[in-house]
Amino acid sequence: MSINRLEIEGRVVVGESLRYTPAGIPVLQFRLAHASQQIEADRERTVSCEIDAQAFGEVATRLAACKTDSYLTLTGFLDRKGARNPMPNLHVTEFKIIKE
């Protein structure tokens, strides 16, 4: 098995309402905005991006209680957005609230 693990901090900027799959599993889709200072080639640089994310099950239910603009640490893995969309999507498996 290959490594596919992502941990990122950021602010929830867009969030949809909690919904359910046909099998009754809770699912939440949202977008996280990240900004930080990173070292690359021995130089500090400002990094900023937004990443689409989703969570399922109990993680989705707990995340749905977070407000837009909450600052979180998300842990999970990357997968493509859909069968015809190869863009990355973070599947959140755990999270920590830093600031609501």
N, CA, C and O atoms as CSV, one atom per row, in Angstrom:
chain,resi,resn,atom,element,x,y,z
A,1,MET,N,N,0.842,-1.181,0.000
A,1,MET,CA,C,0.000,0.000,0.000
A,1,MET,C,C,0.885,1.241,0.000
A,1,MET,O,O,1.880,1.283,0.724
A,2,SER,N,N,0.550,2.236,-0.784
A,2,SER,CA,C,1.308,3.480,-0.878
A,2,SER,C,C,0.826,4.484,0.157
A,2,SER,O,O,-0.297,4.395,0.654
A,3,ILE,N,N,1.688,5.437,0.473
A,3,ILE,CA,C,1.336,6.482,1.435
A,3,ILE,C,C,0.446,7.513,0.763
A,3,ILE,O,O,0.754,7.990,-0.329
A,4,ASN,N,N,-0.641,7.851,1.406
A,4,ASN,CA,C,-1.558,8.898,0.954
A,4,ASN,C,C,-2.188,9.477,2.204
A,4,ASN,O,O,-3.273,9.062,2.611
A,5,ARG,N,N,-1.506,10.437,2.815
A,5,ARG,CA,C,-1.975,11.038,4.061
A,5,ARG,C,C,-1.698,12.531,3.984
A,5,ARG,O,O,-0.613,12.952,3.582
A,6,LEU,N,N,-2.678,13.319,4.369
A,6,LEU,CA,C,-2.538,14.769,4.343
A,6,LEU,C,C,-3.012,15.335,5.667
A,6,LEU,O,O,-4.064,14.950,6.177
A,7,GLU,N,N,-2.229,16.250,6.220
A,7,GLU,CA,C,-2.633,16.999,7.408
A,7,GLU,C,C,-2.467,18.467,7.065
A,7,GLU,O,O,-1.399,18.892,6.624
A,8,ILE,N,N,-3.519,19.238,7.268
A,8,ILE,CA,C,-3.500,20.641,6.882
A,8,ILE,C,C,-4.370,21.447,7.836
A,8,ILE,O,O,-5.405,20.972,8.303
A,9,GLU,N,N,-3.936,22.674,8.120
A,9,GLU,CA,C,-4.728,23.594,8.932
A,9,GLU,C,C,-5.325,24.647,8.026
A,9,GLU,O,O,-4.733,25.024,7.014
A,10,GLY,N,N,-6.486,25.111,8.394
A,10,GLY,CA,C,-7.096,26.168,7.610
A,10,GLY,C,C,-8.451,26.566,8.147
A,10,GLY,O,O,-8.900,26.105,9.196
A,11,ARG,N,N,-9.084,27.437,7.390
A,11,ARG,CA,C,-10.366,28.026,7.765
A,11,ARG,C,C,-11.441,27.524,6.816
A,11,ARG,O,O,-11.253,27.521,5.599
A,12,VAL,N,N,-12.562,27.103,7.373
A,12,VAL,CA,C,-13.696,26.663,6.556
A,12,VAL,C,C,-14.291,27.896,5.881
A,12,VAL,O,O,-14.763,28.809,6.558
A,13,VAL,N,N,-14.270,27.922,4.542
A,13,VAL,CA,C,-14.777,29.097,3.823
A,13,VAL,C,C,-16.107,28.834,3.130
A,13,VAL,O,O,-16.884,29.765,2.924
A,14,VAL,N,N,-16.376,27.621,2.778
A,14,VAL,CA,C,-17.644,27.260,2.144
A,14,VAL,C,C,-18.056,25.911,2.709
A,14,VAL,O,O,-17.263,24.970,2.738
A,15,GLY,N,N,-19.283,25.825,3.150
A,15,GLY,CA,C,-19.771,24.550,3.655
A,15,GLY,C,C,-21.195,24.297,3.214
A,15,GLY,O,O,-22.032,25.200,3.220
A,16,GLU,N,N,-21.459,23.078,2.836
A,16,GLU,CA,C,-22.815,22.698,2.466
A,16,GLU,C,C,-23.516,22.111,3.685
A,16,GLU,O,O,-22.878,21.835,4.702
A,17,SER,N,N,-24.797,21.925,3.584
A,17,SER,CA,C,-25.560,21.279,4.647
A,17,SER,C,C,-25.244,19.791,4.672
A,17,SER,O,O,-24.921,19.187,3.649
A,18,LEU,N,N,-25.342,19.226,5.845
A,18,LEU,CA,C,-25.162,17.786,5.987
A,18,LEU,C,C,-26.241,17.082,5.170
A,18,LEU,O,O,-27.421,17.424,5.253
A,19,ARG,N,N,-25.827,16.111,4.392
A,19,ARG,CA,C,-26.798,15.321,3.627
A,19,ARG,C,C,-26.489,13.847,3.858
A,19,ARG,O,O,-25.548,13.502,4.573
A,20,TYR,N,N,-27.286,12.994,3.251
A,20,TYR,CA,C,-27.146,11.558,3.476
A,20,TYR,C,C,-27.085,10.815,2.150
A,20,TYR,O,O,-27.778,11.171,1.197
A,21,THR,N,N,-26.258,9.788,2.094
A,21,THR,CA,C,-26.191,8.935,0.908
A,21,THR,C,C,-27.464,8.089,0.856
A,21,THR,O,O,-28.194,8.018,1.845
A,22,PRO,N,N,-27.739,7.449,-0.279
A,22,PRO,CA,C,-28.905,6.555,-0.337
A,22,PRO,C,C,-28.865,5.446,0.727
A,22,PRO,O,O,-29.907,4.921,1.119
A,23,ALA,N,N,-27.674,5.101,1.184
A,23,ALA,CA,C,-27.534,4.081,2.233
A,23,ALA,C,C,-27.708,4.665,3.633
A,23,ALA,O,O,-27.625,3.938,4.623
A,24,GLY,N,N,-27.953,5.993,3.720
A,24,GLY,CA,C,-28.177,6.635,5.014
A,24,GLY,C,C,-26.923,7.099,5.721
A,24,GLY,O,O,-26.977,7.417,6.909
A,25,ILE,N,N,-25.790,7.148,5.029
A,25,ILE,CA,C,-24.530,7.584,5.636
A,25,ILE,C,C,-24.424,9.100,5.526
A,25,ILE,O,O,-24.581,9.649,4.435
A,26,PRO,N,N,-24.157,9.796,6.652
A,26,PRO,CA,C,-23.997,11.250,6.592
A,26,PRO,C,C,-22.776,11.632,5.753
A,26,PRO,O,O,-21.739,10.972,5.822
A,27,VAL,N,N,-22.904,12.701,4.960
A,27,VAL,CA,C,-21.790,13.207,4.158
A,27,VAL,C,C,-21.825,14.730,4.189
A,27,VAL,O,O,-22.889,15.343,4.097
A,28,LEU,N,N,-20.646,15.326,4.319
A,28,LEU,CA,C,-20.516,16.780,4.347
A,28,LEU,C,C,-19.419,17.182,3.376
A,28,LEU,O,O,-18.318,16.633,3.415
A,29,GLN,N,N,-19.716,18.139,2.506
A,29,GLN,CA,C,-18.725,18.681,1.582
A,29,GLN,C,C,-18.487,20.139,1.940
A,29,GLN,O,O,-19.420,20.874,2.262
A,30,PHE,N,N,-17.207,20.550,1.879
A,30,PHE,CA,C,-16.859,21.923,2.224
A,30,PHE,C,C,-15.525,22.281,1.585
A,30,PHE,O,O,-14.879,21.439,0.960
A,31,ARG,N,N,-15.120,23.533,1.745
A,31,ARG,CA,C,-13.834,24.008,1.222
A,31,ARG,C,C,-13.043,24.613,2.374
A,31,ARG,O,O,-13.589,25.316,3.224
A,32,LEU,N,N,-11.741,24.324,2.381
A,32,LEU,CA,C,-10.834,24.829,3.403
A,32,LEU,C,C,-9.830,25.776,2.757
A,32,LEU,O,O,-9.238,25.447,1.729
A,33,ALA,N,N,-9.636,26.950,3.356
A,33,ALA,CA,C,-8.619,27.906,2.898
A,33,ALA,C,C,-7.410,27.785,3.820
A,33,ALA,O,O,-7.543,27.830,5.043
A,34,HIS,N,N,-6.239,27.632,3.228
A,34,HIS,CA,C,-4.993,27.476,3.977
A,34,HIS,C,C,-4.050,28.626,3.635
A,34,HIS,O,O,-3.974,29.051,2.482
A,35,ALA,N,N,-3.333,29.127,4.639
A,35,ALA,CA,C,-2.283,30.132,4.428
A,35,ALA,C,C,-1.187,29.876,5.461
A,35,ALA,O,O,-1.470,29.677,6.642
A,36,SER,N,N,0.071,29.883,5.002
A,36,SER,CA,C,1.186,29.639,5.917
A,36,SER,C,C,2.489,30.120,5.297
A,36,SER,O,O,2.532,30.545,4.142
A,37,GLN,N,N,3.543,30.043,6.090
A,37,GLN,CA,C,4.898,30.299,5.625
A,37,GLN,C,C,5.612,28.950,5.566
A,37,GLN,O,O,5.569,28.186,6.531
A,38,GLN,N,N,6.266,28.651,4.447
A,38,GLN,CA,C,6.962,27.382,4.267
A,38,GLN,C,C,8.373,27.653,3.749
A,38,GLN,O,O,8.638,28.691,3.143
A,39,ILE,N,N,9.263,26.708,3.995
A,39,ILE,CA,C,10.634,26.810,3.505
A,39,ILE,C,C,10.759,25.950,2.248
A,39,ILE,O,O,10.410,24.769,2.249
A,40,GLU,N,N,11.258,26.561,1.184
A,40,GLU,CA,C,11.506,25.843,-0.066
A,40,GLU,C,C,12.814,26.359,-0.644
A,40,GLU,O,O,12.990,27.567,-0.802
A,41,ALA,N,N,13.729,25.455,-0.960
A,41,ALA,CA,C,15.043,25.824,-1.501
A,41,ALA,C,C,15.734,26.840,-0.590
A,41,ALA,O,O,16.302,27.829,-1.054
A,42,ASP,N,N,15.673,26.575,0.712
A,42,ASP,CA,C,16.309,27.417,1.734
A,42,ASP,C,C,15.741,28.829,1.809
A,42,ASP,O,O,16.391,29.721,2.354
A,43,ARG,N,N,14.569,29.047,1.285
A,43,ARG,CA,C,13.934,30.367,1.348
A,43,ARG,C,C,12.515,30.221,1.882
A,43,ARG,O,O,11.815,29.246,1.610
A,44,GLU,N,N,12.119,31.231,2.652
A,44,GLU,CA,C,10.754,31.245,3.161
A,44,GLU,C,C,9.821,31.813,2.104
A,44,GLU,O,O,10.141,32.795,1.434
A,45,ARG,N,N,8.679,31.192,1.967
A,45,ARG,CA,C,7.695,31.701,1.014
A,45,ARG,C,C,6.305,31.602,1.618
A,45,ARG,O,O,6.030,30.745,2.457
A,46,THR,N,N,5.444,32.490,1.176
A,46,THR,CA,C,4.052,32.476,1.601
A,46,THR,C,C,3.277,31.511,0.712
A,46,THR,O,O,3.382,31.547,-0.514
A,47,VAL,N,N,2.507,30.661,1.350
A,47,VAL,CA,C,1.711,29.662,0.645
A,47,VAL,C,C,0.241,29.912,0.966
A,47,VAL,O,O,-0.116,30.131,2.124
A,48,SER,N,N,-0.598,29.882,-0.045
A,48,SER,CA,C,-2.040,29.960,0.197
A,48,SER,C,C,-2.759,29.159,-0.874
A,48,SER,O,O,-2.368,29.160,-2.042
A,49,CYS,N,N,-3.808,28.480,-0.461
A,49,CYS,CA,C,-4.597,27.681,-1.398
A,49,CYS,C,C,-5.947,27.371,-0.769
A,49,CYS,O,O,-6.162,27.586,0.423
A,50,GLU,N,N,-6.838,26.868,-1.589
A,50,GLU,CA,C,-8.108,26.343,-1.111
A,50,GLU,C,C,-8.218,24.910,-1.599
A,50,GLU,O,O,-7.808,24.591,-2.715
A,51,ILE,N,N,-8.770,24.052,-0.761
A,51,ILE,CA,C,-8.928,22.649,-1.129
A,51,ILE,C,C,-10.343,22.196,-0.784
A,51,ILE,O,O,-10.863,22.493,0.291
A,52,ASP,N,N,-10.951,21.475,-1.712
A,52,ASP,CA,C,-12.261,20.892,-1.461
A,52,ASP,C,C,-12.081,19.659,-0.594
A,52,ASP,O,O,-11.119,18.906,-0.744
A,53,ALA,N,N,-13.030,19.468,0.318
A,53,ALA,CA,C,-12.941,18.347,1.250
A,53,ALA,C,C,-14.322,17.753,1.480
A,53,ALA,O,O,-15.347,18.392,1.243
A,54,GLN,N,N,-14.316,16.522,1.944
A,54,GLN,CA,C,-15.570,15.888,2.323
A,54,GLN,C,C,-15.307,14.910,3.452
A,54,GLN,O,O,-14.199,14.401,3.619
A,55,ALA,N,N,-16.355,14.661,4.219
A,55,ALA,CA,C,-16.273,13.716,5.329
A,55,ALA,C,C,-17.530,12.859,5.328
A,55,ALA,O,O,-18.589,13.280,4.864
A,56,PHE,N,N,-17.391,11.661,5.849
A,56,PHE,CA,C,-18.507,10.721,5.913
A,56,PHE,C,C,-18.710,10.257,7.347
A,56,PHE,O,O,-17.805,10.351,8.177
A,57,GLY,N,N,-19.892,9.763,7.623
A,57,GLY,CA,C,-20.194,9.137,8.906
A,57,GLY,C,C,-20.157,10.105,10.069
A,57,GLY,O,O,-20.575,11.258,9.963
A,58,GLU,N,N,-19.637,9.598,11.196
A,58,GLU,CA,C,-19.607,10.381,12.429
A,58,GLU,C,C,-18.740,11.634,12.283
A,58,GLU,O,O,-19.046,12.667,12.877
A,59,VAL,N,N,-17.670,11.550,11.502
A,59,VAL,CA,C,-16.817,12.723,11.271
A,59,VAL,C,C,-17.627,13.815,10.571
A,59,VAL,O,O,-17.505,14.989,10.922
A,60,ALA,N,N,-18.440,13.453,9.601
A,60,ALA,CA,C,-19.283,14.422,8.893
A,60,ALA,C,C,-20.280,15.071,9.844
A,60,ALA,O,O,-20.489,16.284,9.798
A,61,THR,N,N,-20.887,14.274,10.695
A,61,THR,CA,C,-21.872,14.797,11.647
A,61,THR,C,C,-21.229,15.798,12.598
A,61,THR,O,O,-21.807,16.850,12.871
A,62,ARG,N,N,-20.037,15.480,13.105
A,62,ARG,CA,C,-19.341,16.396,14.019
A,62,ARG,C,C,-18.869,17.654,13.301
A,62,ARG,O,O,-18.963,18.753,13.846
A,63,LEU,N,N,-18.360,17.497,12.076
A,63,LEU,CA,C,-17.904,18.659,11.304
A,63,LEU,C,C,-19.054,19.595,10.953
A,63,LEU,O,O,-18.862,20.809,10.881
A,64,ALA,N,N,-20.231,19.053,10.737
A,64,ALA,CA,C,-21.396,19.868,10.374
A,64,ALA,C,C,-21.748,20.861,11.476
A,64,ALA,O,O,-22.377,21.885,11.209
A,65,ALA,N,N,-21.351,20.568,12.708
A,65,ALA,CA,C,-21.619,21.470,13.826
A,65,ALA,C,C,-20.655,22.657,13.855
A,65,ALA,O,O,-20.899,23.626,14.573
A,66,CYS,N,N,-19.566,22.597,13.090
A,66,CYS,CA,C,-18.603,23.706,13.033
A,66,CYS,C,C,-19.163,24.839,12.180
A,66,CYS,O,O,-19.857,24.607,11.190
A,67,LYS,N,N,-18.854,26.046,12.577
A,67,LYS,CA,C,-19.322,27.217,11.844
A,67,LYS,C,C,-18.390,27.532,10.676
A,67,LYS,O,O,-17.212,27.173,10.691
A,68,THR,N,N,-18.941,28.210,9.662
A,68,THR,CA,C,-18.085,28.767,8.616
A,68,THR,C,C,-17.117,29.717,9.305
A,68,THR,O,O,-17.505,30.409,10.246
A,69,ASP,N,N,-15.888,29.766,8.866
A,69,ASP,CA,C,-14.782,30.536,9.440
A,69,ASP,C,C,-14.117,29.844,10.626
A,69,ASP,O,O,-13.182,30.396,11.207
A,70,SER,N,N,-14.576,28.644,11.003
A,70,SER,CA,C,-13.870,27.890,12.040
A,70,SER,C,C,-12.480,27.534,11.523
A,70,SER,O,O,-12.304,27.260,10.336
A,71,TYR,N,N,-11.496,27.537,12.418
A,71,TYR,CA,C,-10.128,27.185,12.072
A,71,TYR,C,C,-9.877,25.761,12.559
A,71,TYR,O,O,-10.020,25.476,13.748
A,72,LEU,N,N,-9.503,24.867,11.640
A,72,LEU,CA,C,-9.404,23.440,11.929
A,72,LEU,C,C,-8.074,22.846,11.483
A,72,LEU,O,O,-7.406,23.388,10.602
A,73,THR,N,N,-7.702,21.741,12.091
A,73,THR,CA,C,-6.673,20.861,11.561
A,73,THR,C,C,-7.395,19.640,11.018
A,73,THR,O,O,-8.126,18.966,11.743
A,74,LEU,N,N,-7.187,19.360,9.740
A,74,LEU,CA,C,-7.822,18.215,9.099
A,74,LEU,C,C,-6.777,17.157,8.782
A,74,LEU,O,O,-5.662,17.482,8.375
A,75,THR,N,N,-7.130,15.906,8.965
A,75,THR,CA,C,-6.282,14.783,8.594
A,75,THR,C,C,-7.110,13.848,7.727
A,75,THR,O,O,-8.277,13.582,8.012
A,76,GLY,N,N,-6.488,13.357,6.666
A,76,GLY,CA,C,-7.204,12.443,5.793
A,76,GLY,C,C,-6.342,12.016,4.625
A,76,GLY,O,O,-5.116,11.971,4.721
A,77,PHE,N,N,-6.999,11.703,3.519
A,77,PHE,CA,C,-6.292,11.250,2.325
A,77,PHE,C,C,-6.893,11.917,1.097
A,77,PHE,O,O,-8.020,12.411,1.134
A,78,LEU,N,N,-6.130,11.926,0.011
A,78,LEU,CA,C,-6.593,12.528,-1.237
A,78,LEU,C,C,-7.151,11.467,-2.177
A,78,LEU,O,O,-6.624,10.360,-2.290
A,79,ASP,N,N,-8.221,11.840,-2.836
A,79,ASP,CA,C,-8.796,11.020,-3.901
A,79,ASP,C,C,-9.312,11.991,-4.949
A,79,ASP,O,O,-9.425,13.187,-4.683
A,80,ARG,N,N,-9.621,11.501,-6.114
A,80,ARG,CA,C,-10.161,12.393,-7.128
A,80,ARG,C,C,-11.609,12.731,-6.789
A,80,ARG,O,O,-12.282,12.005,-6.057
A,81,LYS,N,N,-12.072,13.857,-7.346
A,81,LYS,CA,C,-13.417,14.334,-7.024
A,81,LYS,C,C,-14.521,13.423,-7.527
A,81,LYS,O,O,-15.577,13.329,-6.903
A,82,GLY,N,N,-14.298,12.768,-8.618
A,82,GLY,CA,C,-15.341,11.903,-9.166
A,82,GLY,C,C,-14.798,11.055,-10.294
A,82,GLY,O,O,-13.625,11.158,-10.654
A,83,ALA,N,N,-15.646,10.227,-10.843
A,83,ALA,CA,C,-15.228,9.307,-11.899
A,83,ALA,C,C,-14.664,10.038,-13.110
A,83,ALA,O,O,-13.774,9.525,-13.790
A,84,ARG,N,N,-15.177,11.229,-13.379
A,84,ARG,CA,C,-14.720,11.987,-14.555
A,84,ARG,C,C,-13.946,13.251,-14.193
A,84,ARG,O,O,-13.611,14.048,-15.069
A,85,ASN,N,N,-13.664,13.433,-12.917
A,85,ASN,CA,C,-12.955,14.634,-12.473
A,85,ASN,C,C,-11.720,14.219,-11.677
A,85,ASN,O,O,-11.848,13.784,-10.533
A,86,PRO,N,N,-10.516,14.347,-12.266
A,86,PRO,CA,C,-9.305,13.899,-11.590
A,86,PRO,C,C,-8.749,14.889,-10.555
A,86,PRO,O,O,-7.724,14.608,-9.934
A,87,MET,N,N,-9.399,16.029,-10.362
A,87,MET,CA,C,-8.894,17.015,-9.399
A,87,MET,C,C,-8.950,16.440,-7.981
A,87,MET,O,O,-9.858,15.673,-7.660
A,88,PRO,N,N,-7.974,16.808,-7.125
A,88,PRO,CA,C,-7.920,16.222,-5.782
A,88,PRO,C,C,-9.035,16.717,-4.863
A,88,PRO,O,O,-9.504,17.850,-4.966
A,89,ASN,N,N,-9.430,15.838,-3.979
A,89,ASN,CA,C,-10.440,16.119,-2.974
A,89,ASN,C,C,-9.958,15.464,-1.681
A,89,ASN,O,O,-9.621,14.280,-1.673
A,90,LEU,N,N,-9.927,16.224,-0.596
A,90,LEU,CA,C,-9.482,15.695,0.688
A,90,LEU,C,C,-10.636,14.960,1.361
A,90,LEU,O,O,-11.700,15.534,1.593
A,91,HIS,N,N,-10.417,13.696,1.669
A,91,HIS,CA,C,-11.389,12.909,2.431
A,91,HIS,C,C,-10.944,12.957,3.893
A,91,HIS,O,O,-9.928,12.365,4.257
A,92,VAL,N,N,-11.695,13.651,4.712
A,92,VAL,CA,C,-11.323,13.886,6.106
A,92,VAL,C,C,-11.677,12.659,6.947
A,92,VAL,O,O,-12.816,12.193,6.940
A,93,THR,N,N,-10.684,12.150,7.666
A,93,THR,CA,C,-10.903,11.009,8.551
A,93,THR,C,C,-10.857,11.405,10.022
A,93,THR,O,O,-11.354,10.681,10.884
A,94,GLU,N,N,-10.257,12.560,10.303
A,94,GLU,CA,C,-10.254,13.104,11.661
A,94,GLU,C,C,-9.991,14.598,11.585
A,94,GLU,O,O,-9.432,15.094,10.607
A,95,PHE,N,N,-10.403,15.315,12.636
A,95,PHE,CA,C,-10.179,16.754,12.657
A,95,PHE,C,C,-10.091,17.243,14.091
A,95,PHE,O,O,-10.539,16.582,15.028
A,96,LYS,N,N,-9.500,18.423,14.231
A,96,LYS,CA,C,-9.406,19.086,15.531
A,96,LYS,C,C,-9.795,20.540,15.329
A,96,LYS,O,O,-9.340,21.186,14.385
A,97,ILE,N,N,-10.633,21.050,16.212
A,97,ILE,CA,C,-11.021,22.459,16.154
A,97,ILE,C,C,-9.939,23.274,16.846
A,97,ILE,O,O,-9.623,23.032,18.011
A,98,ILE,N,N,-9.374,24.234,16.134
A,98,ILE,CA,C,-8.372,25.123,16.715
A,98,ILE,C,C,-9.058,26.365,17.270
A,98,ILE,O,O,-8.750,26.823,18.370
A,99,LYS,N,N,-10.005,26.908,16.480
A,99,LYS,CA,C,-10.725,28.111,16.910
A,99,LYS,C,C,-12.056,28.169,16.175
A,99,LYS,O,O,-12.106,28.017,14.954
A,100,GLU,N,N,-13.140,28.390,16.927
A,100,GLU,CA,C,-14.456,28.529,16.286
A,100,GLU,C,C,-14.833,29.979,16.171
A,100,GLU,O,O,-15.906,30.299,15.659
